Amino acid sequence: MKLKFLVAVLVFWVFNSVNALDLLLAPQCDGNPKNKSQSALDAGKIIGDVYTENSI
């Protein structure tokens, strides 16, 4: 009986925790740097450099 109650509480807690997550959409790749934040531009430059160094 205690085990079933514990499992029920854990399941309830997990579902509430998952529902509390706020997922953000990834920035759109529209080719217009004016629509991006500075941190997104910096990240894009770093990713581009890594691709270039690895001939991708």
Secondary structure by P-SEA (a helix, b strand, c coil): caaaaaaaaaaaaaaaaaaabbbbbccccccccccccaaaaaaaaaaaaaaaaacc
